[in-house]
Each structure stands twice: as C-alpha cells, then as structure tokens.
Amino acid sequence: MKKLPVYLSLALALTGLASCEKELEEVAQPTAKAEAQVQQTPQQLLAAGQWHMTDLATVSTPAGSNEAVTVSMFAHMKTTLRDNLTQFTTDGRYVLDEGATKANPQAEQQKAGSYTLSEDAKTLTVKVGDSERKFAVEELSANTLRLKMTEGEGANATSYVSTFAH
C-alpha cells in the first residue's frame, strides 16, 4: 500500500511526458502548407507543368501618337492555336503540343526543341529546328508566365506579349 502513491506519481509523470512529446512532434513536423511555400527557382517554376496560353496581345505606337496601344488578339485566334500546350523540362527540352484540335490533321502532335533561361531569368531563348526566338520574361510565378517578343525598333517596334497559365 505504501508503494501505491509512488506508482501513481510515476504513471502521472509518464502521462505528462507523453503529452509533451506529442506537442513537440507536432511542432517539429512541418505542415503541408509550409512545405508548399518553399521558394522555387525560376527554372523549377518554368518546368512545373504544361502551360496553356490565356492571352496574346500586341503593343505598338501608331503613327502620329506618343502613346502605346495594346490590343488583345486572343479572342481572334483560331481554336486550333488556343488549345496548344507548352512544356519546359528542367534539362532544357521544350515541347509544343498541338492540343485537342489541330489545323492540319496530318501535322505532328508535338514539336520538340530546346530552351535556355538566362541566369537572371529575364531572357528565354527557344529553339525549334532552325528557328530561334528570344523572349523577355516579364513575369514568372507558380501560376503565370508572361513573355514579350519585340520586332522592329523605335517608333516602328511592335511587341507581342503572350500570357500563359497552368
């Protein structure tokens, strides 16, 4: 009977320690939300999945005007172009998939090439066959990719801004 208080005290102490251990485990284990907020490199953001175009706009300055005019062309694009998918891989490969509809049923479903993203992530160069295009990266996030390509110089320059999403 004299040992009963000792056993009860020991059991109570072990129960208290077990509950503290559980709290420590909860604190030590990162939540899924915290893991999702890990900073990704621009290369990882670019290669995170397939991109589909959500807008294509032209930016130009009409003759006799000092202000640039932006016109969205996306609504006027053929559906065979609007459903295309673009994918970048971490090893520098680029794939353009024709999507569900193709303008020419005999055309290849995919066109492969390569790309390079500059160290500062401000320039994207895409090569497909003999063609090479350089784009200024205006935005690159987990959900949005915005590329700008400019043709011409000065007042005669026209820029094409392509916006993509996952």
C-alpha positions in Angstrom: 0.0 0.0 0.0 2.9 2.3 0.7 4.1 1.9 -2.9 0.8 2.9 -4.4 1.4 6.7 -4.2 4.8 6.1 -5.9 3.3 4.1 -8.7 0.5 6.7 -9.2 3.1 9.5 -9.3 5.2 7.6 -11.8 2.2 6.9 -14.0 1.1 10.6 -13.8 4.7 11.8 -14.7 4.9 9.4 -17.7 1.4 10.5 -18.9 2.6 14.1 -18.7 5.8 13.4 -20.6 3.9 11.6 -23.3 1.6 14.5 -23.9 4.6 16.9 -24.0 6.3 14.6 -26.6 3.2 14.8 -28.8 3.3 18.6 -28.7 6.9 18.6 -29.7 6.3 16.2 -32.6 3.5 18.5 -33.8 5.8 21.5 -33.7 8.8 19.7 -35.3 6.8 18.3 -38.3 6.3 21.0 -40.9 2.8 21.2 -42.3 2.0 20.7 -45.9 1.2 24.4 -46.3 4.7 25.3 -45.0 6.3 22.9 -47.5 4.3 24.4 -50.4 5.7 27.8 -49.6 9.3 26.7 -50.2 10.9 29.1 -52.7 11.3 27.6 -56.2 14.0 28.6 -58.6 12.8 30.2 -61.9 13.9 27.1 -63.7 11.7 25.0 -61.5 8.7 27.4 -61.9 9.1 27.2 -65.7 9.3 23.4 -65.7 6.5 22.9 -63.1 4.0 21.6 -65.7 2.3 22.3 -69.0 1.4 25.9 -69.9 -1.6 27.0 -71.9 -2.0 30.4 -73.5 -4.5 32.7 -71.8 -3.8 35.9 -73.8 -1.8 37.2 -76.7 -1.6 41.0 -77.1 0.2 43.4 -79.4 1.7 46.6 -78.2 2.6 49.3 -80.7 2.6 53.0 -81.1 0.5 54.3 -84.1 2.0 56.9 -86.4 1.5 60.4 -85.0 0.9 59.2 -81.5 3.1 59.2 -78.4 1.1 56.5 -76.5 1.4 52.8 -77.0 -1.7 50.9 -77.8 -2.3 47.4 -76.5 -4.7 45.1 -78.4 -5.6 41.6 -77.3 -5.6 39.1 -80.2 -6.5 36.0 -78.2 -10.3 36.1 -78.9 -9.4 36.3 -82.7 -7.1 33.3 -82.6 -8.2 30.0 -84.1 -9.2 27.4 -81.6 -6.5 25.2 -83.1 -3.9 27.6 -81.6 -5.7 28.5 -78.4 -5.6 24.9 -77.1 -1.9 24.3 -77.6 0.2 23.3 -74.6 3.8 24.3 -74.0 6.1 22.4 -71.7 9.6 23.1 -70.5 11.7 20.5 -68.7 14.5 21.0 -66.2 17.0 19.5 -68.6 16.4 22.2 -71.3 13.9 20.5 -73.5 10.9 22.4 -75.0 7.8 20.7 -76.3 4.9 22.4 -78.1 1.8 20.1 -78.1 -0.9 20.8 -80.7 -3.7 20.1 -78.1 -7.0 18.5 -78.8 -7.6 20.2 -82.2 -5.1 20.7 -85.0 -5.3 22.9 -88.1 -3.8 20.1 -90.2 -4.7 16.6 -89.0 -1.5 15.2 -90.7 0.7 17.6 -88.7 2.8 16.2 -85.9 1.1 16.3 -82.5 4.3 17.6 -80.9 7.2 19.8 -81.9 10.3 19.4 -79.8 13.2 21.8 -79.3 15.3 23.2 -76.6 15.4 26.4 -74.5 17.7 28.3 -72.2 16.7 30.6 -69.4 19.3 33.3 -68.6 20.8 33.3 -65.1 18.8 36.3 -64.1 15.7 34.7 -65.5 14.9 37.7 -67.7 15.5 36.2 -71.1 14.1 32.9 -72.5 15.6 31.6 -75.8 13.6 28.9 -77.6 15.0 26.8 -80.5 12.8 24.6 -82.7 14.5 23.3 -85.8 16.3 26.2 -87.5 14.2 28.8 -85.8 15.4 30.6 -82.7 13.3 33.2 -80.7 14.3 35.3 -77.8 11.7 36.5 -75.3 11.9 38.9 -72.4 10.4 37.2 -69.3 8.0 39.8 -67.9 6.5 37.5 -65.2 7.3 34.0 -64.0 5.4 32.7 -61.0 3.8 29.4 -59.9 0.7 30.2 -61.9 1.7 32.8 -64.6 4.3 33.0 -67.4 4.3 36.3 -69.4 6.7 36.5 -72.4 7.4 39.5 -74.6 8.9 39.5 -78.1 9.7 42.7 -79.9 10.1 43.2 -83.6 11.4 46.3 -85.2 13.0 49.3 -83.4 12.0 52.7 -82.1 8.6 54.0 -83.3 8.2 51.1 -85.7 8.6 48.5 -83.0 5.7 46.0 -82.2 5.8 43.8 -79.2 3.9 40.6 -78.7 3.0 39.7 -75.1 2.0 36.1 -74.6 0.5 35.1 -71.2 0.3 31.5 -70.1 -1.1 29.7 -67.1 -1.1 26.2 -65.7 
